Amino acid sequence: QLQLVESGGGSVQPGGSLRLSCVASGFSLDYYSIGWFRQAPGKEREGVSCIDTSGARTKYLDSVKGRFTITRDNAKNTVYLQMNGLKPEDTAVYFCNAKRSGNNYWGQGTQVIVSS
């Protein structure tokens, strides 16, 4: 079964950190560009960060630049999103997406809650 599984979400206070993981099973992430997206209650899903197949090129949503870092470990078939300096507005369900040519996979999401 081809799937992506996110983990690492949780509840933290403002200023805290979390590291999200996205693990692929049933296929290799080596040739896939990976994106992290999030969806807050009542809002549309938005792209947070993405990384190319080599890990050399990354992009970030303006509001997370300098706080979030996306990395990948192809040997572990995993992509990470390190989130530091979390703010209440970062509260959302975070999803990872693997995209290559006509293939597009989504995980089930992991909840992040930032609240005092």
LUMKOLMI-959774 format. One record per residue (C-alpha): residue number from 0; x, y, z. Coordinates in steps of 0.001 Angstrom, whole numbers. Layout:
! residues N
{atom NUM,{X,Y,Z}}
...
This chain:
! residues 116
{atom 0,{0,0,0}}
{atom 1,{1376,3376,-1029}}
{atom 2,{1031,5928,1711}}
{atom 3,{2508,8865,3549}}
{atom 4,{2296,9032,7310}}
{atom 5,{2864,12222,9258}}
{atom 6,{3774,12335,12927}}
{atom 7,{5204,14703,15490}}
{atom 8,{2271,17011,15999}}
{atom 9,{1076,18018,19426}}
{atom 10,{208,20853,21714}}
{atom 11,{2854,23431,22630}}
{atom 12,{3049,26883,24122}}
{atom 13,{3903,29909,21998}}
{atom 14,{7615,29993,21331}}
{atom 15,{7888,26233,21494}}
{atom 16,{9171,23782,18908}}
{atom 17,{7981,20662,17168}}
{atom 18,{9490,18447,14511}}
{atom 19,{7085,16874,12072}}
{atom 20,{8028,13752,10148}}
{atom 21,{6575,12406,6930}}
{atom 22,{7438,8802,6176}}
{atom 23,{6614,7068,2921}}
{atom 24,{5750,3408,2726}}
{atom 25,{5306,1351,-391}}
{atom 26,{7345,3699,-2550}}
{atom 27,{10591,5663,-2523}}
{atom 28,{10578,9404,-1979}}
{atom 29,{13875,9782,-3846}}
{atom 30,{12303,11156,-7020}}
{atom 31,{9489,13108,-5421}}
{atom 32,{9284,16764,-4540}}
{atom 33,{7775,17071,-1087}}
{atom 34,{5581,19783,309}}
{atom 35,{4194,20513,3733}}
{atom 36,{752,22081,3815}}
{atom 37,{-1517,23124,6633}}
{atom 38,{-5181,23754,7121}}
{atom 39,{-6578,25733,10023}}
{atom 40,{-10243,25483,11022}}
{atom 41,{-12412,27428,8602}}
{atom 42,{-9507,28200,6293}}
{atom 43,{-8216,26844,3040}}
{atom 44,{-5232,24568,2892}}
{atom 45,{-2016,26509,2302}}
{atom 46,{1483,25545,1309}}
{atom 47,{4006,25970,4095}}
{atom 48,{7233,24660,2640}}
{atom 49,{8590,22453,-95}}
{atom 50,{11827,20730,-984}}
{atom 51,{13152,19342,-4246}}
{atom 52,{14360,15801,-4810}}
{atom 53,{17976,16529,-3875}}
{atom 54,{17168,18712,-891}}
{atom 55,{19155,21553,-2403}}
{atom 56,{16219,23840,-3058}}
{atom 57,{13613,24806,-515}}
{atom 58,{10811,27311,-324}}
{atom 59,{8824,28717,2567}}
{atom 60,{5640,30587,3202}}
{atom 61,{6612,34140,4162}}
{atom 62,{5062,33858,7603}}
{atom 63,{7248,30869,8560}}
{atom 64,{10559,31971,7046}}
{atom 65,{13300,31938,9628}}
{atom 66,{11267,29733,11968}}
{atom 67,{10609,26531,9987}}
{atom 68,{13155,24319,8253}}
{atom 69,{12365,21525,5810}}
{atom 70,{14855,18715,5296}}
{atom 71,{14821,15255,3818}}
{atom 72,{16639,12018,4489}}
{atom 73,{16184,9836,1454}}
{atom 74,{17949,6932,3146}}
{atom 75,{15162,6932,5731}}
{atom 76,{12474,7761,3174}}
{atom 77,{11499,10652,5411}}
{atom 78,{10970,14385,5187}}
{atom 79,{11014,16621,8237}}
{atom 80,{9626,19997,9138}}
{atom 81,{11389,21569,12096}}
{atom 82,{9174,24261,13548}}
{atom 83,{10653,26719,16028}}
{atom 84,{9209,29867,17520}}
{atom 85,{5696,28553,17107}}
{atom 86,{2846,31050,17200}}
{atom 87,{-871,30563,17825}}
{atom 88,{-1481,31273,14149}}
{atom 89,{526,28158,13283}}
{atom 90,{-2263,26047,14754}}
{atom 91,{-3522,23736,12026}}
{atom 92,{-3512,20222,10711}}
{atom 93,{-265,19700,8833}}
{atom 94,{-125,17465,5780}}
{atom 95,{2730,16268,3639}}
{atom 96,{2466,15799,-93}}
{atom 97,{4694,13868,-2482}}
{atom 98,{4521,14869,-6106}}
{atom 99,{6160,13472,-9238}}
{atom 100,{4846,13670,-12786}}
{atom 101,{1344,12234,-12605}}
{atom 102,{1698,10842,-9097}}
{atom 103,{459,12798,-6127}}
{atom 104,{198,11414,-2592}}
{atom 105,{-1135,12953,605}}
{atom 106,{-800,11908,4205}}
{atom 107,{-3618,11922,6706}}
{atom 108,{-2294,14920,8625}}
{atom 109,{-1004,15647,12100}}
{atom 110,{-2518,18222,14429}}
{atom 111,{-444,21121,15746}}
{atom 112,{-1909,23308,18475}}
{atom 113,{-86,26365,19733}}
{atom 114,{-1711,27834,22780}}
{atom 115,{-881,29214,26189}}
